[in-house]
Amino acid sequence: MKHLLDIKDLSVAELDELIAVANDIIADPRKYSEACHGKKLATLFFEPSTRTRLSFEAAMYELGGNVLSVAGANTSSAAKGESIADTARVVSCYADIMAMRHPKEGAPLVAAMNSSIPVINAGDGGHNHPTQTLADLLTISREKGRFDHLTVGLCGDLKFGRTVHSLIHALSRYEGVKFVLISPEELKVPSYVKAEALKTRNVPYEQTTDLSEALPSLDILYMTRVQRERFFNEEDYLRLKDSYILTPEKLKAAKADLCVMHPLPRVNEISVAVDSDPRACYFKQVLYGKYMRMALILKLLEVKV
Amino acid sequence: MNIDSIHNGIVIDHITAGNSMKLYQLLHLDRLDCPVAIIKNAQSRKMGRKDIIKIDAELDIDLDVLGFVDPGVTVNVIRDDKLIEKRSVHLPARMTNVLFCKNPRCITSTEQELPHIFVLTDADTRTYRCVYCETKGE
């Protein structure tokens, strides 16, 4: 049995396979509408989330399966002090697969170590969020038609932004990819991410604090929100939250085929006036996320269609 | 200085001078009832100075701890006054409850019963990372 805890768990071949299945679902969704009939997905969300939980649930329903849902630590046995290990053992008795979001880093790994069903990490604190990366990769694949020879700008909170770390790991495996890391000094990509993903593979990257200067060279701009919940100190959050705001004026300097992405939710880092720009891909990204989660559920449940 | 030779037990030799007390604590040798001798700054042709620990009982030594703290040590097993085995240690690939994760966001910070597991991610820099949150072990 296999889990998905970290995007690094998937080989390039497995990623290609998931993307191929997602594309097939997009082409012919009816073919998959009963693929998971009689199967149950448990969604255990111990941290607030709207789109990820809904995306998992929509994915399972569109595969003809059912969903058991726990939303929030206050409404679950975690409020009574139950350990993650025990929760995983109990849920294994009810469901065929589980998706877990937890504020503490490594919680889904603890679940996987004690579960008898596949566990999907739906976000563990600031650590990993592999299914968001799957959504990001399908977006890039469909919008750019390739993963290689791209200049990828990552902007905003690159320190606590788990989607950023996973995307760097995933894209650094492709030839000719170059990263431009745009962030305030305090929110730079951690050195261990750079060491493991970029330096060991000799992937070129540059670090800057200036979004406008970096914009013209980019094929992809991945914006992120400065997340209040990752800060222990409110003052630091307030000082850094408005570091970068993408506006139509700034986009004038960008390439005509730039792909603007964002894992959402957006606060104010992308002006709503950008939404009507054809280069804005972040709502398509949400839809692609559902298709990739469908492909992932099929793979982990070993369902062939 | 005379220290009785060991009839049945363990001699941890070639400890880098100054490391013996650290090993004494990490191996929990203070909990033993048998005689334990710590020899500090002994002369060594190879090392100049070295530390040695002699334990007058046969027990399972945590080789992972030794490999992590001082990969150059050798472990000699003595039985009936004879050296029956010489074990060398290596940097362990995985360690349990030797390093402890200090990341307040790690699941180990709230689930106290979880073992603290670290894996070797870079042998050149001797970097270990928490298996749960990937924080570097200190």
Boltz contact constraints between the chains, C-beta under 6 A:
constraints:
  - contact:
      token1: [A, 83]
      token2: [B, 111]
      max_distance: 6.0
  - contact:
      token1: [A, 104]
      token2: [B, 107]
      max_distance: 6.0
  - contact:
      token1: [A, 104]
      token2: [B, 110]
      max_distance: 6.0
  - contact:
      token1: [A, 105]
      token2: [B, 105]
      max_distance: 6.0
  - contact:
      token1: [A, 105]
      token2: [B, 106]
      max_distance: 6.0
  - contact:
      token1: [A, 105]
      token2: [B, 133]
      max_distance: 6.0
  - contact:
      token1: [A, 106]
      token2: [B, 106]
      max_distance: 6.0
  - contact:
      token1: [A, 106]
      token2: [B, 107]
      max_distance: 6.0
  - contact:
      token1: [A, 106]
      token2: [B, 132]
      max_distance: 6.0
  - contact:
      token1: [A, 106]
      token2: [B, 133]
      max_distance: 6.0
  - contact:
      token1: [A, 107]
      token2: [B, 107]
      max_distance: 6.0
  - contact:
      token1: [A, 109]
      token2: [B, 132]
      max_distance: 6.0
  - contact:
      token1: [A, 110]
      token2: [B, 107]
      max_distance: 6.0
  - contact:
      token1: [A, 125]
      token2: [B, 105]
      max_distance: 6.0
  - contact:
      token1: [A, 127]
      token2: [B, 133]
      max_distance: 6.0
